């Protein structure tokens, strides 16, 4: 893809125009798409609206490390050996206060 393709995507994003289904499919399947050029096009839109600011999100669990499930990928699983602070289910009041 040439640079005009990615510039068109940037321009559409800045105007608030949605991509068509076919355009979305092309971005996902066309081997000619350069991922770094696509990331740069998206960054130009992000920079316009947010500059260099970032927003951090922290997960605050109602219980930690005490899940009765055994999902092998999860640090919360009952069989996990992850180094996390384990605590039982918080009270309703504590959950609401932290929300």
N, C-alpha and C positions, 0 to 999 in steps of 0.2 A: 504494500500500500504506500502511496506517496503521502507527503505531509499534508496535502490539501484534504485528504480523507479525515485525518485526525483533527485538523483545524475546523472542519465542518461539524464534527462531533462536539468540539469545544463550543463553537458558536451556538449550536442547538441547545446545549446545556445552559449557557448563559442567558439564552432567551426563554428558558423554561419549556422548551419544546421536547416532547417525548419521542423516543425512537420507535419506529414501527416494529412489529413482531419480526419481520424479515431482517431488519437491521440488527436487532438483538440476536437473532439466530446466527447471523453472519459473524458477529463479534465472538460468539462462542465456538463456531465451527470452522471458520476460514483459516487455513494454515498460513495465509499471507499476513494475518494480523500480527503486528509487532507488539508484544505485551508492554514493553517499556514505553513505546510511543503512546499506547492507550492509557497507561498509568499517568504519563505526563499530561495528556489531554484532560483527564479527570482532575489532576492536581491543579491545573489552571482554573478550573471552576471552583474547586475547594478554596484556593487561595483568594479568589475574588470575594467570596462570602465570609471566610473565616481567618484570612491571613495566616500567620504562623501559630495561632492559638490551637491548643488541643484540649480535649475534655477527657478527664480520667473517670473511670467508673470502678467502684469497688463492690464486689459481691459481699453482702452481709447475710450470712446464713442464719436460719432460725435454729438450726442445730448443726453441729459440725463433727464429722467423723463418727456419727452414730446411726447412719442410714442402715436399715435392715436389708437393703438390696445388695446384690453382689455383682455390680457392674465392674468388670475387670479394669476399665480405663479410668475409673473415677476415684479421686482421693477421698471421697465421702463413703465409699463402699465399706461394708462391715469387715471385709478381709484386707482392706488397704493397709499398707505399712508406711504410708506417706507421713512425713514429719509435720503434722498439723496439730494445732491446739484442738483437742476434742472436748465438746461440751454437749449436754443434753438439750432437748427442746426448750427454748426460752419461753417465758410466760407470755401470755397474750399482751399484757401491759408493756412488757419490754419490747416485744416485736413492734407494737404500735408506736412506741416512743422513738424507736430507731428508724421507722419508715419515713 
